[in-house]
Amino acid sequence: MVNIFCTKKLEPFVKIDNIIQETLNQWNAHLVYFDGKKCLYFIDKKTLYSIFIANIVKKDLENIENLFFNSLIQQLKNDKIYKPEMNNYLIENFQTIKFYKTYNDQKTLGTLRDNLNHLKSHCKYKDNKLLAALEFAKFSMNEIPIGIRNFYNAKNLMEEELKKHT
């Protein structure tokens, strides 16, 4: 199971649980707009691995568990981390999610803000900002060195984390 702590912008759009269940998988989620389109940004607390989902409409949020899980698998494939032998572990640990109010983890939220600034600066002068954001998130976001993680990148940290469990 995954605990996802929402920023205030996202809280009105998801069902918030009040009782936090213990899990090793803790993520933060944020609602951000690109070219006037709603997008979701998820970041893992431990590895700071990111998932960006663009062009969200309200009905997508009805099936957000599948949206999150499928986007995670796709991002792992984009980053060339995914291996078929991980599938059982991923299904058991990432297919069920619960949303909670933010718990103000400033280290994770700081990286979230930094990554969104990288994303916005990459898209600033592009004609199609949404497409540029998707491409950057898909191929570059998890490659950015992270100072609070000894300048490892999120891709390498997530790969190491998954190797421990598969």
Helices and strands as residue ranges (DSSP letters): E 2-6, G 11-13, E 25-34, E 37-44, E 50-56, G 58-63, H 64-78, G 84-86, H 87-94, E 97-101, H 106-123, H 129-139, G 141-143, E 145-146, G 147-149, E 152-153, H 154-165
